[in-house]
Amino acid sequence: MGICNDRVVIITGAGGGLGRAYALAFAAEGAKVVVNDINPDAAAAVVGEIGEAGGSTVAAVNAVANSDDITDYAAAANIVRQAVETFGDLHVVVNNAGICRDRMFVSLSESDWDAVMAVHLKGHFCLSSHACQYWREQSKTGKQVQARIINTSSGAGLQGSIGQSNYAAAKGGIASLTLVQAAELARYGITANALAPAARTGMTEEVFAAVMQKPDEGFDYFDPANVAPLLVWLGSEASGHVTGRMFEAEGGKISVADGWRRGPECDKGARWEPAEIGEAVAGLLADAVPAQKVYGT
């Protein structure tokens, strides 16, 4: 038995890259997986891989493909419905799907902005909204819920990235969304955590091709499968005490991000004059821990 035996998991963007690695890893630990991808052939291929890994009948029993659009609220409801109707329940939502429309800020179009916000931020909202309504109803009937939301942020969302203002803003929004979900949903037995992964995917290979290149031998540092074990554990019942956290994972490393918190402060005890602010800010900045540098600077 695996650590996710019989847990039902929805993974978005699971037709390749990280999502595919998550789907295979969850299935290997006994989970029943809804493989969601906007490309139906890619989703079906991953279901086939799950079957090949576990025997000819496993795909039919433990995995199903779905190609509903996560940016459409009604379509997202279909994903939850399919999970429940196929496997009898739902325990985990992994919001993984994403796209890039990289431009320097002054060259960014409205469509570039809207597309990235739709897939990342709205996509996280739509699917999680329907899942949480399902779990809340279970909780109200007295069932003990052990549900998990696992969101996907990025180092770009935590510290910014040159040429990715839309992507960084969306990923930063997901980090904040995770904090609120964790605070609001605990009463229903739902945890919410987020991950900022670094791995070789269709998106990262376009931007960081040289860095992400697969080595001829030895440890494949950027293999998406390296990130998957953390996701599987977060999706298990064993992680019930962990919520509202942002993890970073790459290669063999796992870390917990230290989020925004109040730093040095200066209290005059009365209203400041504009001319006094410069000296006060200089003192605060001298005492503050410098922020991590924006990627690309």
C-alpha positions in Angstrom: 0.0 0.0 0.0 1.2 3.5 -0.8 0.8 6.6 1.3 -2.1 7.8 -0.9 -3.9 4.5 -1.3 -7.5 5.0 -2.6 -7.2 8.8 -2.4 -8.8 10.6 -5.4 -6.6 13.3 -6.9 -7.3 15.8 -9.7 -4.2 17.2 -11.4 -4.4 20.0 -13.9 -2.0 20.4 -16.7 -1.1 16.7 -16.2 -0.4 15.9 -19.9 3.3 16.6 -19.6 6.1 18.1 -17.5 5.5 18.4 -13.8 1.8 17.4 -14.0 2.6 14.1 -15.7 5.3 13.4 -13.1 2.8 14.1 -10.3 0.1 11.8 -11.9 2.6 8.9 -12.2 3.9 9.4 -8.7 0.4 9.6 -7.1 -0.7 6.5 -9.0 2.4 4.7 -7.8 1.4 5.5 -4.3 -2.1 4.0 -4.7 -4.1 7.1 -5.7 -6.9 7.3 -8.2 -6.1 10.1 -10.6 -8.0 12.5 -12.8 -5.5 13.5 -15.4 -6.7 16.9 -16.6 -5.1 18.6 -19.7 -6.5 20.9 -22.3 -4.9 18.5 -24.8 -7.0 15.4 -24.7 -4.4 13.2 -26.4 -1.8 14.2 -23.9 -4.1 13.4 -21.0 -5.0 10.0 -22.5 -1.3 9.2 -23.0 -0.6 9.8 -19.3 -3.5 7.6 -18.4 -2.0 4.9 -20.6 1.4 5.3 -18.9 -0.3 4.7 -15.5 -1.8 1.6 -16.9 1.5 0.4 -18.3 3.2 1.0 -15.0 0.8 -1.0 -13.0 -0.7 -3.6 -15.3 -3.2 -3.7 -18.1 -6.3 -3.1 -16.0 -4.8 -0.3 -13.8 -5.6 2.6 -16.2 -9.3 1.7 -16.3 -9.4 1.4 -12.5 -7.0 4.1 -11.2 -6.8 6.9 -13.8 -9.1 8.8 -16.1 -8.5 11.5 -18.7 -10.2 14.9 -18.6 -9.8 17.9 -21.0 -12.2 20.4 -19.5 -11.1 24.1 -19.5 -10.1 25.1 -15.9 -10.6 28.8 -16.8 -14.3 28.2 -17.4 -16.2 27.9 -14.1 -18.9 25.5 -15.3 -16.3 23.3 -17.0 -14.3 23.2 -13.8 -17.4 21.8 -12.1 -17.3 18.9 -14.6 -13.8 17.9 -13.5 -15.0 17.6 -9.9 -18.1 15.8 -11.0 -16.1 13.3 -13.1 -13.8 12.5 -10.2 -16.7 11.8 -7.8 -18.8 9.9 -10.3 -15.8 7.8 -11.4 -14.1 7.1 -8.1 -16.8 7.9 -5.5 -15.0 10.8 -3.8 -12.4 13.5 -4.1 -9.5 14.2 -1.7 -6.8 16.3 -3.4 -6.7 19.1 -6.0 -3.3 19.9 -7.5 -3.5 23.2 -9.4 -0.6 22.8 -11.7 -1.6 24.0 -15.2 0.1 27.2 -16.4 1.3 29.1 -19.4 3.8 31.9 -20.2 3.4 35.0 -22.3 6.8 36.6 -21.6 7.4 40.2 -22.6 9.1 43.2 -21.0 6.5 45.2 -19.2 6.3 48.0 -21.7 5.8 45.5 -24.5 3.1 43.4 -22.7 -0.2 43.4 -24.4 -3.6 43.2 -22.7 -4.1 39.7 -24.2 -0.7 38.6 -22.8 -1.8 39.7 -19.4 -5.3 38.3 -19.5 -4.3 34.9 -20.8 -1.8 34.3 -18.0 -4.2 35.6 -15.3 -6.9 33.3 -16.6 -4.9 30.1 -16.6 -3.0 30.7 -13.4 -5.2 32.8 -11.0 -8.7 32.1 -12.4 -7.8 28.4 -13.0 -6.7 28.0 -9.4 -10.0 29.6 -8.3 -12.4 27.8 -10.5 -11.4 24.2 -9.7 -10.7 24.8 -6.0 -14.1 26.6 -5.6 -16.0 23.6 -6.8 -13.9 21.2 -4.8 -14.2 23.2 -1.6 -18.0 23.4 -2.0 -18.0 19.6 -2.3 -15.9 19.2 0.8 -17.8 21.7 2.8 -21.0 19.8 2.2 -19.3 16.6 3.3 -18.2 18.4 6.5 -21.7 19.7 7.2 -23.0 16.1 7.1 -20.6 15.1 9.8 -18.0 13.3 7.6 -14.4 13.7 8.7 -12.8 15.4 5.7 -9.1 15.0 4.9 -8.9 17.2 1.9 -5.9 18.9 0.3 -5.4 21.9 -2.1 -1.9 22.1 -3.6 -1.3 25.3 -5.5 1.6 26.2 -7.8 3.5 29.4 -7.4 7.0 30.1 -8.6 10.2 31.8 -7.6 9.1 34.5 -10.1 6.0 35.0 -7.9 8.1 35.1 -4.7 10.8 37.5 -5.8 9.9 38.7 -9.4 11.4 37.9 -12.7 12.5 40.2 -15.5 10.3 39.8 -18.6 7.6 38.0 -16.6 5.5 40.7 -14.9 2.2 39.0 -15.8 3.5 35.5 -14.7 5.1 36.9 -11.5 2.0 38.8 -10.6 -0.2 35.7 -11.1 2.2 33.5 -9.1 2.4 36.1 -6.3 -1.4 36.2 -6.2 -1.4 32.4 -5.9 0.9 32.6 -2.9 -1.5 35.0 -1.2 -4.5 33.0 -2.2 -3.0 30.0 -0.5 -2.7 31.8 2.8 -6.3 32.9 2.8 -7.5 29.4 1.8 -5.5 27.8 4.6 -7.0 30.3 7.1 -10.6 30.0 5.9 -10.9 26.3 5.1 -9.3 24.6 8.1 -12.7 24.4 9.7 -13.9 22.0 7.0 -10.8 19.7 7.2 -9.1 21.2 4.2 -5.4 22.2 4.1 -3.9 24.5 1.4 -0.3 24.7 0.6 1.7 25.9 -2.4 4.8 24.9 -4.2 7.4 26.8 -6.2 9.1 24.1 -8.2 12.1 24.2 -10.5 12.1 21.5 -13.1 12.4 20.9 -16.8 9.0 21.4 -18.5 7.7 22.7 -21.8 7.7 26.2 -20.4 11.1 26.3 -18.7 12.9 24.6 -21.6 11.9 27.5 -23.8 13.4 30.1 -21.4 16.2 28.2 -19.7 17.1 25.6 -22.3 20.9 25.5 -21.6 20.4 25.2 -17.8 17.6 22.7 -17.9 19.3 20.4 -20.4 19.2 16.7 -19.4 22.7 15.4 -18.5 24.2 12.5 -20.4 24.8 10.6 -17.1 24.4 11.0 -13.3 21.6 12.7 -11.3 19.1 14.6 -13.6 18.8 17.6 -11.3 15.8 19.2 -13.2 13.8 16.0 -13.8 10.2 16.8 -12.8 10.0 13.5 -11.0 12.3 15.0 -8.3 9.6 17.4 -7.3 6.8 14.8 -7.3 7.5 13.1 -3.9 6.8 16.3 -2.0 3.5 16.7 -3.8 2.4 13.1 -3.1 3.2 13.6 0.6 1.3 16.9 0.8 -1.7 15.1 -0.8 -1.6 12.3 1.8 -3.4 12.1 5.1 0.0 12.3 6.8 0.3 16.1 5.9 -2.8 17.1 7.8 -0.9 19.3 10.3 0.7 21.4 7.5 -1.2 24.2 5.9 -0.6 27.7 4.7 3.0 27.0 3.7 5.0 27.7 0.6 7.5 25.1 -0.4 10.3 25.3 -2.9 11.7 22.2 -4.6 14.4 21.4 -7.1 16.7 18.5 -7.6 17.1 16.9 -4.2 16.3 20.1 -2.3 13.2 21.0 -0.3 12.8 24.3 1.5 10.0 26.3 3.2 9.8 29.9 2.1 9.9 32.6 4.7 7.1 34.9 3.6 6.4 38.6 3.9 6.4 39.7 7.5 6.7 43.1 9.3 10.3 44.2 9.5 12.0 47.1 11.3 9.7 49.9 12.4 10.0 53.4 13.6 7.3 55.0 15.7 7.3 58.8 16.2 4.3 58.6 18.4 2.7 61.4 16.4 2.0 62.3 12.8 5.1 62.5 10.6 6.1 65.6 8.6 6.9 64.8 4.9 10.4 66.2 5.3 11.1 63.8 8.2 10.2 60.7 6.2 13.5 60.4 4.2 15.7 60.0 7.4 13.2 57.6 8.9 13.1 55.4 5.8 16.9 55.4 5.6 17.1 54.0 9.1 14.6 51.3 8.4 16.3 50.2 5.2 19.6 50.1 7.0 18.1 47.7 9.5 16.1 45.6 7.1 17.1 42.2 5.6 17.6 42.9 1.9 15.1 41.2 -0.4 16.2 38.5 -2.7 17.2 39.8 -6.1 14.7 39.7 -8.9 15.5 36.9 -11.4 17.4 38.3 -14.3 19.1 41.2 -12.4 
